[in-house]
């Protein structure tokens, strides 16, 4: 199938050709016709599947045929969980709509920055508003925007919206919109809370579920390297130097760990920066821009970076700390191997995390050979007997117990942190 067969207009086809898209992805081929018909859509789309174009292109087609009513109204609303995803989705709308005869007013709003410029930009309303829920409600309370004219609503990364604690905000936003509207829900996973959200928001939706086929799966080499926890930073430096990694996205468990590991890498002469939700928006934007431009060698991040970030030609992702959930493992490694590029995903496995990595493999139906790097052979792992659940579900050791065990092994406490950053990692959204 071609994009022409999807009945998109010439300006949109020109934008698609400029992006180098030869044919629609499966999610685009199924979702675009449904959106063009005005149907509600309930779509399951993994990261890197082309889901943004799946709703942006048909929305632009429909919006270009009408006129903005003016005032404080918006015609289309896209709700996203994070600031970075908001910026990326807004840029996608502008890029796909750049050849339209009548430009559509697209605005992006999120927390962490001054609200005043956003209020001014909303003067006269907007055709498309991409927003994080918290900042959108702030703007509503300031009478800067009205949702009474929303004809199309998109809930992008719906599972992440709920995981970050936005359920209350979503309910408030729903009450501010017309009952008669088109709603598009996109989610990578469908836990019970997402199922309930879909049931309450959608009317006779078209279901689009596209499984990742082997032939279209990202080209990601997955590696598991055994190492004692206190030597992970040294091993990371060694791999960067010996394997010629030009840019590396490193995932750790906590905000504190991002700063701690980044500082150790800087002392070793590497251009590294921390990236987490407690940084100002300016600092986050600058660090991400420098990383994309190659000015930073290493970006050390929490799971805030596991979803939505599109970093072109990122060669390597490293799980310095293993993700808490097997699903997050998929999202983390999905930052590499995008758009047909080849990527490498490396996970550090210690004696303490060995059972957890086995669980990740089981849940993801993987079998990854264990490696050991000369000079970094683990001492603790050889003496450990793998058992237990890996700390994902069921009984877990207390922080005090983990701290005592770390001291007994001679590890610094920060190298043993296992707390998970979730809603607290996206303040002011």
C-alpha positions in Angstrom: 0.0 0.0 0.0 1.1 3.6 -0.7 0.3 6.8 1.1 -1.5 7.9 -2.1 -3.9 4.9 -1.6 -4.8 6.4 1.8 -6.4 9.4 0.1 -4.2 12.0 1.6 -3.9 15.4 -0.1 -1.0 16.5 -2.2 0.5 18.8 0.4 0.6 15.9 3.0 2.0 13.5 0.4 4.7 16.0 -0.3 5.6 16.2 3.4 5.6 12.4 3.7 7.9 12.1 0.6 10.2 14.7 2.1 10.6 12.6 5.2 11.6 9.6 3.0 8.6 7.4 3.9 8.1 4.9 1.1 5.0 3.2 2.4 2.8 3.4 5.5 3.6 1.3 8.5 1.0 -1.3 9.6 -0.4 1.1 12.3 -0.6 3.9 9.8 -2.3 1.8 7.1 -5.0 0.7 9.6 -5.5 3.9 11.6 -5.4 6.6 9.0 -8.5 5.6 7.1 -10.5 5.2 10.3 -9.4 8.7 11.6 -10.3 10.2 8.2 -13.8 8.7 8.5 -14.2 10.4 11.8 -14.3 7.2 13.8 -13.0 6.8 17.4 -9.8 4.7 17.3 -8.3 2.4 20.0 -4.8 1.6 18.9 -2.0 -0.6 20.4 1.2 0.8 19.0 4.7 0.0 20.2 7.4 2.7 20.2 9.0 3.3 16.8 5.9 2.0 15.0 5.0 5.4 13.4 2.0 6.1 15.6 2.4 9.9 15.6 2.0 10.0 11.8 -0.9 7.6 12.2 -3.0 10.2 13.9 -1.2 13.5 12.8 -1.6 13.0 9.1 -5.4 12.3 9.0 -6.0 15.0 11.6 -4.2 17.6 9.4 -6.3 16.4 6.5 -9.6 16.9 8.3 -8.5 20.2 10.0 -7.3 21.7 6.7 -10.9 21.5 5.4 -12.3 23.7 8.1 -11.7 27.0 9.8 -10.6 28.0 13.3 -13.5 29.5 15.2 -11.4 32.1 16.9 -11.6 33.2 20.5 -10.0 30.9 23.1 -11.1 27.7 21.4 -9.0 24.9 20.1 -10.2 22.4 17.5 -7.9 19.4 18.2 -6.3 18.5 21.5 -3.4 16.0 22.0 -2.6 15.0 25.6 0.8 13.5 26.3 2.6 12.5 29.5 5.9 14.4 29.3 7.3 17.7 28.1 9.7 16.1 25.7 7.0 14.1 24.0 4.9 17.2 23.8 7.6 19.0 21.9 8.2 16.1 19.6 4.5 15.7 18.7 4.1 19.4 18.1 7.1 19.4 15.8 5.6 16.4 13.9 2.4 18.3 13.3 4.3 21.3 12.0 6.5 19.2 9.8 3.7 17.2 8.2 1.6 20.3 7.7 4.2 22.6 6.3 3.0 22.5 2.7 -0.7 23.1 3.4 -2.1 26.1 1.6 -3.6 27.5 4.8 -1.1 26.9 7.7 -2.7 25.5 10.8 -1.9 27.1 14.2 -0.1 24.4 16.3 0.9 25.2 19.9 2.7 23.1 22.5 2.2 23.8 26.2 3.8 22.1 29.3 4.9 22.8 32.8 8.3 23.7 34.1 8.4 27.0 32.1 6.6 30.3 32.5 2.9 30.2 31.8 2.7 33.8 30.5 4.1 33.3 27.0 1.8 30.3 26.6 -1.2 32.4 27.6 -0.2 35.0 25.0 0.3 32.5 22.3 -3.2 31.1 22.8 -4.8 34.4 21.9 -7.1 33.7 19.1 -7.2 30.0 19.9 -5.4 27.3 18.0 -6.1 24.6 15.5 -4.0 22.0 17.3 -2.9 22.1 21.0 -0.4 19.6 22.3 -0.4 19.6 26.1 0.6 17.9 29.3 -2.5 17.6 31.5 -1.4 19.7 34.4 -0.4 22.7 32.4 -3.5 22.5 30.3 -5.7 22.8 33.4 -3.5 25.7 34.6 -4.3 27.5 31.4 -8.0 26.7 31.6 -8.1 28.1 35.2 -6.4 31.3 33.8 -9.2 31.6 31.2 -6.5 31.4 28.5 -8.1 28.5 26.6 -11.5 26.9 26.3 -12.0 23.2 25.5 -15.6 23.6 24.5 -14.8 23.5 20.8 -12.6 20.4 20.8 -13.7 18.2 17.9 -10.8 15.7 18.1 -9.0 14.4 21.2 -5.9 12.3 21.2 -4.6 10.4 24.3 -1.1 9.6 23.4 0.9 7.1 25.5 -2.3 6.5 27.5 -0.7 3.9 29.7 2.1 6.3 30.6 -0.4 9.1 31.4 -2.1 6.8 33.9 1.2 5.5 35.3 2.3 9.1 36.0 -0.8 9.7 38.0 -2.8 11.9 35.6 -6.1 10.0 36.0 -7.6 12.8 38.1 -6.5 15.5 35.6 -7.9 13.5 32.7 -11.3 13.2 34.4 -11.4 17.0 34.9 -10.4 17.7 31.2 -13.1 15.3 30.0 -15.8 17.3 31.7 -14.6 20.4 29.9 -15.0 19.0 26.4 -18.0 18.3 24.2 -19.5 14.9 24.6 -19.8 14.6 20.8 -16.2 14.5 19.6 -13.7 12.1 17.9 -11.4 10.4 20.4 -8.2 8.6 19.5 -6.4 6.5 22.1 -2.9 5.2 21.6 -1.1 3.0 24.1 1.8 0.7 24.0 0.3 -1.6 26.7 -3.3 -2.2 27.9 -3.4 -2.8 31.6 -6.8 -2.9 33.3 -6.8 0.9 34.0 -6.2 1.6 30.3 -9.0 -0.7 29.4 -11.3 1.2 31.7 -10.2 4.5 30.3 -10.9 3.4 26.8 -14.4 2.1 27.7 -15.3 5.4 29.3 -13.9 7.7 26.6 -14.5 5.9 23.3 -17.7 5.3 21.3 -17.8 2.1 19.1 -14.0 2.5 18.4 -12.1 0.9 15.6 -9.6 -1.4 17.2 -6.1 -1.3 15.7 -3.6 -3.8 17.2 -0.4 -4.2 15.3 2.0 -6.8 16.6 5.7 -6.4 15.9 6.6 -8.8 13.2 10.0 -10.4 13.1 10.8 -8.9 9.8 10.0 -5.4 10.9 11.4 -5.7 14.5 14.2 -3.1 15.3 17.7 -4.3 14.6 19.0 -4.3 18.2 21.8 -6.5 19.4 21.0 -7.3 23.1 23.9 -8.0 25.4 24.1 -9.0 29.1 27.4 -8.3 30.8 28.1 -9.8 34.2 29.9 -7.4 36.6 30.1 -6.6 40.3 27.9 -3.6 41.1 30.7 -1.4 42.4 32.6 -1.7 39.1 29.8 -0.8 36.7 31.1 2.8 36.1 34.6 1.5 35.4 33.2 -1.1 33.0 31.1 1.6 31.3 34.1 3.8 30.7 36.1 0.8 29.4 33.3 -0.2 26.9 33.0 3.4 25.7 36.7 3.6 25.0 37.3 0.1 23.6 34.1 -0.3 21.5 34.1 3.2 20.1 30.7 4.2 21.2 30.1 7.8 20.0 26.9 8.4 22.1 25.5 6.4 24.9 22.2 6.7 26.7 22.6 5.2 30.2 19.6 4.3 32.3 19.8 4.3 36.1 17.2 3.8 38.8 17.1 7.2 40.6 17.5 10.9 40.1 20.5 10.8 42.6 22.2 8.1 40.6 22.0 10.2 37.4 24.0 12.9 39.0 26.4 10.5 40.8 27.2 8.5 37.7 27.4 11.5 35.4 29.9 13.2 37.8 32.1 10.1 37.9 32.2 10.0 34.1 33.0 13.7 33.9 35.9 13.1 36.3 37.1 10.5 33.9 37.2 12.9 31.0 33.9 12.1 29.3 31.3 14.7 28.4 28.4 13.5 30.4 25.2 15.0 31.8 22.4 13.9 34.1 18.7 14.0 32.9 15.8 13.7 35.2 12.5 15.3 36.2 13.8 17.6 38.9 16.0 19.5 36.4 14.5 22.8 35.1 13.0 22.5 31.7 15.8 24.7 30.3 18.4 22.3 31.6 16.6 19.3 30.3 16.1 20.9 26.9 19.8 22.0 26.7 21.2 18.6 27.8 19.0 16.7 25.3 19.9 19.1 22.4 23.6 18.8 23.2 23.3 15.0 23.3 21.5 14.9 20.0 24.1 17.2 18.5 27.0 15.1 19.7 28.3 17.7 22.1 27.6 15.2 25.0 29.1 11.8 24.9 26.9 10.2 27.6 23.4 11.1 28.9 22.6 9.4 32.2 18.8 9.3 32.7 16.0 7.9 34.7 13.1 6.1 33.0 11.7 9.5 32.1 13.8 9.0 28.9 12.4 5.5 28.2 9.3 6.7 26.4 8.7 9.3 23.7 12.3 10.4 23.1 13.3 10.2 19.5 17.1 10.5 19.3 18.2 9.9 15.7 20.9 7.3 15.1 21.5 6.6 18.8 24.0 3.7 18.7 23.9 2.4 22.2 21.7 2.1 25.3 23.0 0.8 28.6 21.0 -0.5 31.5 23.4 0.5 34.3 20.5 -0.4 36.7 18.0 -2.9 35.4 14.4 -1.5 34.9 11.9 -2.4 37.5 9.4 -3.8 35.1 10.0 -6.1 32.0 7.9 -3.7 30.0 10.2 -0.8 30.8 13.1 -2.9 29.4 11.4 -2.9 26.0 10.8 0.9 26.1 14.4 1.6 27.2 16.1 -0.4 24.5 13.7 1.0 22.0 15.6 4.3 22.1 18.2 2.7 19.8 17.7 0.8 16.5 15.2 3.3 15.3 14.2 4.2 11.7 16.1 1.2 10.2 19.3 1.9 12.1 21.2 -0.8 13.9 21.5 -0.5 17.7 23.1 -2.1 20.7 21.5 -2.5 24.1 23.7 -3.6 27.0 22.5 -4.6 30.4 24.8 -4.9 33.5 24.0 -7.9 35.6 25.3 -8.3 39.1 24.8 -11.0 41.7 21.9 -9.0 43.2 20.1 -8.4 39.9 20.8 -11.8 38.3 17.3 -13.2 39.2 15.6 -10.1 38.1 17.3 -10.2 34.7 16.2 -13.9 34.3 12.6 -12.7 35.0 12.9 -10.0 32.3 14.1 -12.6 29.8 11.2 -14.9 30.7 8.6 -12.2 30.4 10.1 -10.9 27.1 10.7 -14.4 25.8 14.4 -13.7 25.4 17.6 -15.8 25.9 20.6 -13.5 26.1 24.0 -15.0 26.4 26.0 -13.7 29.5 29.3 -12.1 28.8 32.3 -11.3 31.0 34.8 -8.7 30.1 38.5 -9.4 30.8 39.6 -7.5 33.8 36.0 -7.0 35.1 35.1 -10.6 35.9 32.6 -10.6 38.7 33.6 -12.1 42.1 30.2 -11.9 43.8 28.3 -13.5 41.0 30.4 -16.6 41.0 29.6 -17.1 44.7 25.9 -16.3 44.4 23.2 -18.9 44.0 20.5 -17.5 41.7 17.1 -17.7 43.4 14.0 -15.6 44.2 11.9 -13.3 42.1 14.3 -10.5 41.4 12.3 -8.0 43.3 9.6 -7.3 40.8 6.6 -8.7 42.6 5.9 -10.4 45.9 8.0 -10.0 49.0 10.9 -7.5 48.7 13.8 -6.7 51.0 13.5 -3.4 52.8 15.7 -0.5 52.1 17.4 -1.0 55.4 18.2 -4.6 54.6 19.6 -3.7 51.2 21.7 -1.0 52.8 23.1 -3.4 55.4 23.9 -5.9 52.7 25.6 -3.3 50.6 27.8 -2.2 53.6 28.7 -5.8 54.2 29.9 -6.2 50.6 31.8 -2.9 50.8 29.6 -1.2 48.2 28.6 2.4 48.4 24.9 2.7 49.1 24.2 4.7 45.9 25.3 1.8 43.8 22.6 -0.4 45.4 19.7 1.9 44.9 16.6 0.4 43.4 13.9 3.0 43.8 11.7 3.7 40.8 11.1 7.2 39.5 7.6 7.6 38.2 5.1 10.4 38.7 7.6 12.3 40.9 10.0 12.4 37.9 7.7 14.7 35.9 6.9 17.6 38.2 5.0 20.6 36.8 3.6 18.7 33.8 
